[in-house]
Amino acid sequence: MKKTYLLIGILLLSFSVFSQEIQEESVVINIEVPVRVFKAGSFVEDLSIDDFEVLEDGVPQKIEAVYLIKKRTVERSEEKKRFTPDTQRNFYLFFEITDYDPRLEQAIEFFIQNVLVQRDNLVIVTPMKTYRLRNDTFKIMPREKIVDQLVGIIRKDALVGSSEYKSAIRECASCARAIQSAVLPNARGGGDDPVLVMDESVGDEFQGMALEEQAMLYSTLLTKLETLRRVSQDKLLSFAASLKEKEGQKYVFMFYQKEFLPKIDPRVMDQALSMYQDQPSVIQSLTEISSLYRRDVTFDVDAVKQAYADSSISIHFLLISKPPSNTYGVHFEEHSEDIFSAFNEMASATGGFAESSFNPDFLMRKAVDASENYYLLYYSPREYSSDGKFKEIEVRVKRSGHRVSHRAGYFAN
């Protein structure tokens, strides 16, 4: 009798394990890929399921379904297997700006009046706070009023949030002018070259210092600026993680202003190095300044790219151009090309794009044009393994002359 119970117990245990193995093997993972296809700058909307090819880590995959989406509407579908696309839209507008540009009002007005509809979600992120548009806003407030309130919030937060940064810029520029005055006390400039024209009233707080002391202070101010301008990898990854489980389509429009670093004019620097070549401590201080002009990206671009691609977030990086400050005695040099390069890669890895313009309204319209219409492709990976590795996705169109943008891949978790 005991043998019988033991046999039955072994059979039940074996059946349980066997069933679990079958269940695990039968799990089907479906990957959703928003895809945008352009030709000569225009979205291509007549593609069929047979026009697409999908590869994962270089291995061709079977496409199960393709849906053409315009804004929130499924315009056309081809299905070998039925899916239910979630076309809810979640917009995140980031304003990483230090100076409020009045033309931002046009961009915001266009977005509120022509893009956002009821049931869309909108989050505004400024240098100070994060704001979420209430779901019932359109019912209780006219769109013109919404625009006015948003513009007021962004203007105020840009002013308050950048006060420390602007103060550091002013101090840095003033110190640079004082150094120039110490090296070339009689410089007046002339003609079309205003760089060496000195304003006698500026830099007074740094006058009377030894050049070495001025150089050390200038280095400290540059380091402070770099700290204020640093992009936090932890915050980038945290934001991507917070949106991963968010349902629907996710769009990030990031407005970022070009930055100009107040630098000692190269001619002044050369003159100083020549004048003080017999004073090693001064030469060392000036040499350290040159090293601080080289800005390194402070986050792992590949790690951030993969995190945002995995979360299926479409990033549009919109760089607002502006002329440098016309400040006598200081050489202002653009210092945002490194950030633009990094975010350009992030945008490409998420199926978005990066663009630069003096006109924020133009940038907004370009971002909207690049995001409103798209295809949703679904496929089930062959021999899927939950190994935690990043799986690279490549979508091709069999027609020639087309540009395809989509997220770079996902983590198999």
C-alpha positions in Angstrom: 0.0 0.0 0.0 2.8 2.4 0.8 4.5 1.5 -2.5 1.2 2.4 -4.3 1.0 5.8 -2.5 4.7 6.4 -3.3 4.2 5.5 -7.0 1.1 7.8 -7.2 3.1 10.6 -5.5 6.0 10.3 -7.9 3.6 10.3 -10.9 1.8 13.4 -9.6 5.1 15.2 -9.0 6.3 14.2 -12.5 3.1 15.4 -14.1 3.3 18.7 -12.2 6.9 19.3 -13.4 6.1 18.1 -16.9 3.1 20.5 -17.0 5.2 23.3 -15.8 7.8 22.7 -18.5 5.1 22.6 -21.2 3.6 25.9 -19.9 7.0 27.6 -19.9 7.7 26.4 -23.4 4.3 27.7 -24.6 4.8 31.2 -23.4 4.7 33.5 -26.5 6.4 36.9 -26.3 5.1 39.6 -28.7 7.3 42.6 -29.5 5.7 45.8 -30.6 7.7 48.2 -32.7 6.5 51.6 -33.8 8.0 52.3 -37.2 8.1 55.5 -39.2 9.0 55.5 -42.9 9.8 58.6 -44.9 10.7 59.4 -48.5 11.9 62.8 -49.5 10.9 64.0 -46.0 7.3 62.8 -46.3 5.7 60.0 -44.3 5.0 56.9 -46.5 1.5 55.5 -45.8 0.9 52.9 -48.5 3.2 50.1 -47.2 1.8 46.6 -46.7 3.0 43.8 -44.4 5.0 42.3 -47.2 7.0 45.5 -47.6 8.6 45.1 -44.2 11.4 42.9 -42.9 12.3 42.6 -39.2 15.5 41.2 -37.9 16.4 40.5 -34.2 20.2 40.3 -33.5 20.5 39.7 -37.3 18.0 36.9 -37.5 15.0 37.4 -39.7 11.6 37.3 -37.8 8.1 36.5 -38.9 5.9 39.6 -38.8 2.5 38.8 -37.3 0.7 42.1 -37.9 1.1 45.6 -39.2 -1.2 48.6 -38.3 -1.1 52.0 -39.9 -1.8 54.6 -37.1 -2.7 58.3 -37.7 -2.7 60.2 -34.5 -4.8 57.8 -32.4 -6.7 56.1 -35.1 -6.0 52.7 -36.7 -6.4 53.5 -40.4 -5.5 50.1 -41.8 -4.5 46.7 -40.5 -3.0 43.5 -41.9 -3.0 40.6 -39.5 -1.8 37.0 -39.5 -2.5 37.1 -35.8 -4.8 39.6 -34.1 -3.6 42.3 -31.7 -5.2 45.2 -30.0 -2.9 48.2 -30.5 -2.9 50.8 -27.7 -2.8 54.2 -29.4 -3.3 56.3 -26.3 -0.7 59.1 -26.4 1.5 60.3 -23.6 3.4 63.5 -24.2 6.3 64.8 -22.1 7.5 68.3 -22.9 10.9 69.1 -21.4 12.2 72.7 -21.2 15.9 72.6 -20.3 16.3 76.3 -20.8 18.2 79.1 -19.0 16.6 82.0 -21.0 13.0 82.2 -21.8 12.5 82.7 -25.6 9.2 84.5 -26.4 9.0 82.3 -29.5 8.3 79.3 -27.3 4.8 80.7 -26.9 4.1 80.0 -30.6 5.4 76.4 -30.2 3.2 75.8 -27.1 0.2 77.4 -28.8 0.6 75.2 -31.8 0.8 72.1 -29.7 -2.2 72.9 -27.5 -4.4 74.1 -30.4 -3.5 71.5 -33.0 -2.0 68.4 -31.5 -3.4 67.7 -28.0 -6.8 66.2 -27.8 -9.0 64.8 -25.0 -7.7 61.6 -23.5 -4.1 62.5 -24.4 -1.8 62.8 -21.4 0.5 65.8 -21.1 3.4 66.3 -18.6 5.5 69.5 -18.6 9.0 69.4 -17.1 10.7 72.7 -16.3 14.0 73.5 -14.5 12.0 73.8 -11.3 9.0 71.4 -11.3 7.0 68.8 -13.1 3.4 69.6 -14.0 0.6 67.3 -15.3 -2.4 68.6 -17.3 -5.6 67.5 -15.6 -7.8 65.2 -17.6 -10.8 67.5 -17.4 -8.9 70.6 -18.4 -10.5 71.0 -21.8 -13.9 70.8 -20.3 -13.4 73.6 -17.8 -10.9 75.9 -19.6 -10.6 77.3 -23.2 -7.4 76.3 -25.0 -6.2 80.0 -25.1 -6.3 80.1 -21.4 -4.3 76.8 -21.1 -1.7 78.3 -23.4 -1.4 81.4 -21.3 -1.0 79.4 -18.1 1.6 77.1 -19.5 3.6 80.0 -21.0 3.6 81.8 -17.6 4.8 78.6 -15.8 7.6 78.0 -18.2 8.7 81.7 -18.2 8.7 81.8 -14.4 10.5 78.5 -13.8 13.2 79.3 -16.5 13.9 82.6 -14.7 14.0 81.1 -11.2 15.6 77.8 -12.1 18.5 79.3 -14.0 19.4 82.1 -11.5 22.4 80.2 -10.1 23.6 79.2 -13.5 23.4 82.8 -14.9 25.1 84.1 -11.8 28.0 81.7 -12.4 28.2 82.7 -16.1 28.4 86.4 -15.1 31.1 85.8 -12.5 33.0 83.6 -15.0 32.8 86.3 -17.7 33.8 89.0 -15.2 36.9 87.0 -14.1 37.9 86.4 -17.7 37.7 90.2 -18.4 39.8 90.9 -15.3 42.5 88.4 -16.5 42.5 90.0 -19.9 42.9 93.5 -18.3 45.9 92.2 -16.3 47.6 90.7 -19.3 46.8 93.4 -21.8 46.0 96.5 -19.7 46.2 98.9 -22.6 44.1 96.8 -25.1 41.4 98.8 -26.8 40.8 97.0 -30.0 39.2 98.6 -33.0 37.7 98.2 -36.4 35.6 95.1 -36.8 37.3 93.3 -33.9 35.5 94.1 -30.6 36.9 91.2 -28.6 39.7 93.2 -27.0 37.6 96.3 -26.3 37.5 96.6 -22.5 34.7 98.0 -20.4 36.4 99.8 -17.6 33.5 99.1 -15.1 33.5 95.3 -15.4 35.6 92.8 -13.5 36.2 95.3 -10.6 35.7 92.6 -8.0 38.6 90.6 -9.4 40.9 93.5 -10.0 44.1 93.8 -7.9 44.5 90.0 -7.7 47.6 88.3 -8.9 47.2 86.6 -12.2 47.7 83.2 -10.6 45.0 83.9 -8.1 42.6 85.1 -10.9 43.4 82.0 -12.9 42.6 79.7 -9.9 39.4 81.5 -9.3 38.4 81.3 -12.9 39.1 77.5 -12.8 36.8 77.2 -9.8 34.0 79.1 -11.5 34.4 76.9 -14.6 34.1 73.8 -12.4 31.0 75.1 -10.8 29.5 75.8 -14.2 30.2 72.2 -15.3 28.5 70.9 -12.1 25.4 73.0 -12.8 25.3 71.8 -16.5 25.9 68.1 -15.7 23.3 65.7 -17.0 22.5 63.0 -14.5 22.6 59.4 -15.7 20.6 58.2 -12.7 17.8 60.7 -13.5 17.7 59.6 -17.2 17.5 56.0 -16.3 14.9 56.5 -13.6 12.7 58.4 -16.0 13.0 55.6 -18.6 12.1 53.0 -16.0 9.1 55.0 -14.7 7.7 55.1 -18.3 8.4 51.5 -19.2 5.1 50.2 -17.8 3.1 53.2 -19.1 0.5 52.0 -21.5 0.2 53.5 -25.0 2.6 55.5 -27.1 5.2 57.7 -25.3 6.7 60.9 -26.8 9.4 63.1 -25.3 9.9 66.5 -26.8 13.0 68.0 -25.2 13.8 71.7 -25.8 17.4 72.5 -25.0 19.1 75.8 -25.5 22.6 76.2 -27.0 25.1 77.0 -24.3 28.0 79.4 -24.6 30.9 79.2 -22.2 32.7 82.5 -21.4 36.3 81.8 -22.3 39.5 83.8 -22.0 40.3 85.0 -25.5 43.0 82.7 -27.1 45.2 85.7 -27.9 45.2 86.7 -24.3 46.0 83.2 -23.2 48.9 83.0 -25.6 50.2 86.3 -24.4 49.9 85.3 -20.7 51.8 82.0 -21.4 54.5 84.0 -23.0 54.8 86.6 -20.3 54.9 84.2 -17.4 56.9 81.4 -18.9 59.4 81.7 -16.1 56.7 81.2 -13.4 55.7 77.5 -13.4 52.8 78.0 -11.0 51.2 80.6 -13.3 51.7 78.4 -16.3 50.2 75.4 -14.5 47.1 77.4 -13.5 46.6 78.6 -17.1 47.1 75.1 -18.5 44.5 73.7 -16.2 42.0 76.3 -17.6 42.5 74.9 -21.1 41.8 71.4 -19.8 38.5 72.6 -18.3 37.3 73.8 -21.7 37.0 70.2 -22.8 33.7 68.9 -21.7 33.0 65.2 -21.4 29.6 63.6 -21.6 28.9 62.5 -18.0 26.7 59.6 -18.7 26.9 56.2 -20.5 25.2 57.0 -23.8 24.8 53.3 -24.8 23.2 52.4 -21.4 20.8 55.3 -21.7 20.0 54.6 -25.3 19.1 50.9 -24.5 17.0 51.9 -21.5 14.9 54.3 -23.6 14.6 51.9 -26.5 13.5 49.2 -24.1 10.8 51.4 -22.7 9.6 52.3 -26.2 9.9 56.0 -25.6 10.3 58.2 -28.7 12.6 61.1 -28.0 12.8 64.2 -30.1 15.8 66.4 -29.1 15.1 70.0 -30.1 18.1 72.3 -29.8 17.2 76.0 -29.7 19.9 78.0 -31.4 20.8 81.5 -30.2 23.7 84.0 -31.0 26.4 84.3 -28.3 26.4 87.2 -25.9 28.1 90.3 -27.2 30.3 90.9 -24.2 33.5 92.9 -24.7 36.6 91.3 -23.5 35.2 87.7 -23.4 35.2 85.0 -26.1 31.9 83.1 -25.8 32.2 79.7 -27.4 29.4 77.2 -28.0 29.6 74.3 -25.6 26.5 72.2 -26.3 27.8 70.1 -29.3 28.7 67.2 -27.0 25.2 67.1 -25.5 23.6 67.4 -28.9 25.7 64.5 -30.2 24.7 62.3 -27.2 21.0 63.1 -27.4 21.1 62.8 -31.1 22.2 59.2 -30.6 19.4 58.7 -28.0 16.8 60.1 -30.4 17.9 57.8 -33.2 17.8 54.8 -30.9 14.2 55.5 -29.9 12.9 56.2 -33.4 12.9 60.0 -32.8 15.1 62.7 -34.3 17.3 65.6 -33.3 17.1 69.1 -34.9 18.5 72.5 -34.3 16.9 75.9 -35.2 16.5 79.5 -34.0 12.7 79.0 -34.1 11.1 76.7 -31.4 7.8 76.7 -33.3 9.6 75.2 -36.3 11.1 72.6 -34.0 7.8 71.7 -32.5 6.1 71.3 -35.8 8.9 69.1 -37.1 8.7 66.9 -34.0 4.9 66.5 -34.4 5.2 65.7 -38.1 7.8 63.0 -37.2 5.6 61.4 -34.5 1.9 61.6 -35.4 1.8 59.0 -38.1 3.5 55.6 -37.8 3.2 51.8 -38.3 2.9 49.4 -35.4 4.7 46.1 -36.2 4.3 43.0 -34.1 6.4 39.9 -34.2 7.2 36.9 -31.9 10.9 36.3 -31.5 12.2 33.0 -32.7 13.7 30.9 -29.9 13.0 33.6 -27.3 15.2 33.3 -24.2 14.6 35.4 -21.1 18.4 36.0 -20.6 18.3 39.7 -19.7 20.4 40.7 -22.7 19.6 43.6 -25.1 18.1 42.3 -28.3 18.8 44.6 -31.3 15.9 45.2 -33.7 16.4 46.2 -37.3 13.4 47.0 -39.5 13.9 47.3 -43.3 11.6 48.4 -46.1 12.0 46.4 -49.4 11.4 49.5 -51.4 14.4 51.7 -52.2 15.0 55.3 -51.2 13.1 55.1 -47.9 14.3 56.2 -44.5 13.2 54.1 -41.6 13.2 55.0 -37.9 12.3 52.8 -35.0 13.5 51.8 -31.5 16.8 50.0 -31.4 15.7 47.0 -29.4 14.6 45.6 -26.0 15.8 43.7 -22.9 14.7 40.1 -22.8 13.6 40.0 -19.2 
